[in-house]
Amino acid sequence: MGFRITSMLTIEYARKMYGADLSGTISLGRQFRAFTLREFQKYLPQYSGIDPARLEEDFKSPYAEGIFQDMYGSKLLSLDGFAHEHPDFVWDLNKPVTDEMKDRFTCLIDGGTMEHVFNVPMLIHNCFSMLKEGGIYISMVPTNNFNGHGLYQFSPDFFYSVFSEANGMKIRDVFIVKFSAKNKVWKINTSPAASGERVQFDVNTQTEIYVIAEKTGPTPEVITAQQTDYEEGWYEDEKSITNTASRDALIEKAPRKLVYAFRQFLYEPLVRRKHRTVIRL
């Protein structure tokens, strides 16, 4: 787990665009500082007024807590399932958090924990519960080509389905981020429910999904969700089912190299990319 420069830019984006209150922020896991002083000065020049002596101390530490506090004037608390990295709170997120942790934090950042926790529904419920109403949730987890890194990878529709009004949440932004990225990301323009189709993408490199969401209401006792296309009934009529089966049969017969070329050079640029826009954080 660690904050790269893209992570810091996303936190800053959430503060500027959605008024994220960072005065009561908790991170899932202690976050390593995975960016250099040079990157910090290049991409976050608005913080050039930080005392150089403080910056020097911040960049001696392997953790991101010092620079976070100097940027935002508040401590970055941490919660982990294990004590060896000395987090502020030790708790197994496979289990419900205690009442004293509920409705406590103004911002919660998952910098790479969800994929390592077996009981994801319980982790999600805990995150929602720990946030105050109006609090901001920021997630930075794997979405593609991290096979073997953790237990899971997550799709855009996972977040659009789970972070719903029924569960007391509202999605504010979803970004697809190449692991090598600095300040350029893909911004998802539409949800599957709004577009009437799955929001998909093909990439040939390690890619993460960054999500900014707001807690808009109370957390229900049980978090529930259905994948959008099944909930909306896109494939319920017989014609749709027949067309899908015919398309899949045709793809199965086609040469693999031809299918790959079609996806990479026609379908991906012309169809799927309409759902996203490259932006600079």
C-alpha positions in Angstrom: 0.0 0.0 0.0 1.3 3.4 -0.9 0.4 6.8 -2.2 1.9 7.5 -5.6 1.8 11.1 -7.0 -1.4 10.1 -8.8 -2.9 9.2 -5.4 -2.0 12.6 -3.9 -3.4 14.4 -7.0 -6.7 12.5 -6.6 -6.9 13.5 -2.9 -6.3 17.1 -3.9 -8.9 16.8 -6.7 -11.5 15.5 -4.2 -10.7 18.4 -1.9 -11.1 21.0 -4.7 -14.0 19.5 -6.7 -16.1 18.0 -3.9 -15.0 19.8 -0.8 -13.5 16.8 0.8 -13.0 17.6 4.5 -9.5 16.1 5.3 -9.5 17.2 8.9 -10.7 13.7 10.0 -9.1 11.4 7.5 -8.4 7.7 8.1 -6.5 5.4 5.7 -6.9 1.7 5.4 -3.4 0.6 6.1 -0.4 2.9 6.7 0.4 4.4 3.3 4.0 4.4 2.1 5.2 7.5 0.3 5.7 6.2 -3.3 6.6 9.5 -4.9 9.7 11.7 -4.9 10.3 15.2 -3.8 10.9 16.2 -7.4 7.5 14.7 -8.4 5.8 16.5 -5.5 7.3 19.9 -6.5 6.4 19.3 -10.2 2.8 18.2 -9.8 1.7 19.9 -6.6 3.4 23.3 -7.0 0.6 25.0 -4.9 2.3 23.5 -1.8 5.7 25.1 -2.5 5.2 27.2 0.6 5.8 24.3 2.9 8.9 24.9 5.0 12.0 23.2 3.3 13.1 21.8 6.6 9.7 20.2 7.1 9.8 18.8 3.5 13.2 17.3 4.1 11.9 15.5 7.2 8.8 14.3 5.4 10.8 12.8 2.6 13.1 11.0 5.0 10.1 8.9 6.2 9.0 6.0 4.2 5.4 6.9 5.0 3.1 9.6 3.6 1.7 10.9 6.9 4.2 13.7 7.3 3.6 15.3 3.9 -0.2 14.8 4.2 -0.1 16.7 7.5 2.0 19.5 6.1 -0.3 19.8 3.1 -3.6 19.7 4.9 -2.8 20.6 8.5 -4.3 17.4 10.0 -3.0 14.0 10.9 -3.6 11.0 8.5 -4.8 8.2 10.8 -4.5 4.6 9.8 -6.3 1.3 10.4 -4.8 -2.1 9.7 -5.5 -5.7 10.5 -1.9 -6.2 11.7 0.1 -4.2 14.3 3.6 -4.6 12.8 3.5 -1.2 10.9 2.1 0.5 14.0 -1.2 1.9 12.7 -3.4 4.0 14.9 -6.1 1.3 15.0 -5.7 -2.4 14.6 -8.8 -4.2 13.4 -9.6 -7.1 11.1 -12.0 -5.6 8.4 -13.4 -9.1 7.8 -15.4 -8.3 11.0 -17.8 -5.5 11.9 -16.1 -2.4 13.3 -17.1 -1.3 16.9 -19.7 1.4 17.5 -17.0 3.9 18.6 -15.6 3.8 15.0 -18.9 4.5 13.3 -19.8 8.0 11.9 -16.4 9.2 13.0 -14.4 10.2 10.0 -14.8 13.0 7.3 -12.8 11.1 4.7 -11.7 7.5 4.3 -9.0 6.5 1.9 -8.4 2.9 0.7 -5.0 3.1 -0.9 -4.9 -0.6 -1.7 -6.5 -2.7 1.0 -9.8 -4.0 -0.4 -8.2 -6.4 -2.8 -6.5 -8.1 0.2 -9.5 -8.6 2.4 -11.6 -11.8 1.9 -14.9 -10.5 3.1 -15.3 -7.5 0.7 -19.0 -6.9 1.6 -18.1 -6.5 5.3 -15.2 -4.2 4.4 -17.5 -2.0 2.3 -20.1 -1.9 5.1 -17.3 -0.9 7.6 -16.1 1.9 5.3 -19.6 3.3 4.9 -20.3 3.0 8.6 -17.1 4.8 9.6 -17.8 7.8 7.4 -19.8 10.7 8.7 -22.8 11.8 6.5 -21.3 14.0 3.8 -17.9 12.3 4.2 -15.8 11.4 1.2 -14.6 7.9 0.3 -11.6 7.6 -2.0 -10.5 4.2 -3.3 -7.4 3.3 -5.3 -7.5 -0.5 -6.0 -6.5 -2.8 -8.9 -8.8 -3.3 -11.9 -6.6 -5.1 -14.4 -3.4 -7.1 -14.9 -2.6 -7.4 -11.1 -3.1 -11.2 -11.2 -1.6 -12.6 -8.0 -1.2 -9.2 -6.2 -4.3 -9.7 -4.0 -7.5 -11.8 -3.8 -9.5 -9.6 -6.2 -9.6 -7.0 -8.9 -12.5 -4.6 -9.3 -14.5 -3.3 -12.3 -16.3 0.1 -12.7 -19.7 -1.6 -12.4 -18.7 -3.0 -9.0 -18.5 0.5 -7.6 -21.5 1.8 -9.6 -23.6 -1.1 -8.3 -22.5 -1.0 -4.7 -22.0 2.7 -4.1 -25.7 3.4 -4.6 -28.3 5.6 -3.1 -29.9 2.5 -1.5 -26.6 1.9 0.3 -26.4 5.6 1.4 -23.7 6.5 -1.1 -23.2 8.5 -4.4 -20.4 8.1 -6.9 -18.8 11.4 -7.7 -16.0 10.3 -10.1 -14.4 7.2 -11.4 -10.9 7.2 -13.0 -9.0 4.4 -14.7 -5.3 4.8 -14.0 -2.3 3.1 -15.5 0.1 2.1 -12.8 2.9 4.1 -14.5 0.7 7.3 -14.7 1.5 10.6 -13.1 -1.2 13.2 -13.6 -3.0 11.8 -16.7 -6.0 9.5 -16.1 -9.1 8.2 -17.9 -12.2 9.7 -16.5 -15.3 7.5 -16.9 -18.0 9.6 -18.5 -21.1 7.5 -17.7 -22.4 4.7 -15.6 -23.7 1.4 -17.0 -27.2 2.4 -15.9 -27.0 5.8 -17.7 -25.4 4.4 -20.9 -27.5 1.3 -21.2 -24.3 -0.9 -21.7 -21.4 -2.2 -19.9 -18.5 0.2 -19.3 -15.5 -1.9 -20.4 -11.9 -1.3 -21.6 -8.9 -3.3 -22.8 -5.4 -2.5 -21.6 -2.1 -4.3 -21.8 -0.6 -2.9 -18.6 -1.3 -2.8 -14.9 -4.3 -0.6 -14.3 -6.0 0.7 -11.2 -9.5 2.2 -10.6 -9.7 5.3 -8.5 -13.2 6.2 -7.1 -14.5 9.3 -5.3 -17.8 8.8 -3.6 -19.9 10.7 -1.0 -21.9 9.4 1.9 -25.4 10.8 1.4 -27.4 8.9 3.9 -27.4 6.2 6.7 -25.7 2.9 6.1 -28.2 0.1 5.9 -27.8 -3.0 8.1 -26.9 -5.1 5.0 -25.2 -3.8 1.8 -26.8 -5.3 -1.3 -26.2 -4.9 -5.0 -26.8 -6.5 -8.4 -24.7 -6.0 -11.5 -26.4 -3.2 -13.5 -27.2 -5.1 -16.8 -28.9 -7.9 -14.9 -30.8 -5.6 -12.6 -32.0 -3.4 -15.5 -32.9 -6.5 -17.6 -31.0 -5.6 -20.7 -30.9 -9.2 -21.9 -34.4 -10.4 -20.9 -36.0 -10.5 -24.3 -35.5 -13.5 -26.6 -34.0 -11.5 -29.4 -31.2 -10.0 -27.3 -30.3 -13.5 -26.0 -30.3 -14.9 -29.5 -28.2 -12.0 -30.9 -25.7 -12.4 -28.0 -25.4 -16.1 -28.5 -24.9 -15.7 -32.3 -22.2 -13.0 -31.8 -20.3 -15.2 -29.3 -20.4 -18.2 -31.6 -19.0 -16.0 -34.5 -16.2 -14.8 -32.2 -15.4 -18.3 -31.2 -14.9 -19.4 -34.8 -12.8 -16.4 -35.8 -8.9 -16.6 -35.7 -7.6 -15.3 -32.4 -5.3 -12.8 -34.0 -8.2 -11.3 -36.0 -10.3 -11.0 -32.8 -7.4 -9.3 -31.0 -6.8 -6.9 -33.8 -10.5 -6.0 -34.0 -10.7 -5.4 -30.3 -7.5 -3.3 -30.0 -7.8 -1.2 -33.2 -11.5 -0.9 -33.9 -13.8 -1.8 -31.1 -11.7 -0.4 -28.3 -10.9 3.0 -29.9 -14.3 3.6 -31.6 -16.8 2.0 -29.2 -15.5 1.6 -25.7 -13.5 4.8 -25.6 -16.7 6.9 -25.9 -17.2 6.1 -22.2 -14.0 7.8 -21.1 -12.0 11.0 -21.5 -8.3 11.6 -20.8 -7.9 14.4 -18.2 -5.1 15.8 -16.1 -5.6 15.9 -12.4 
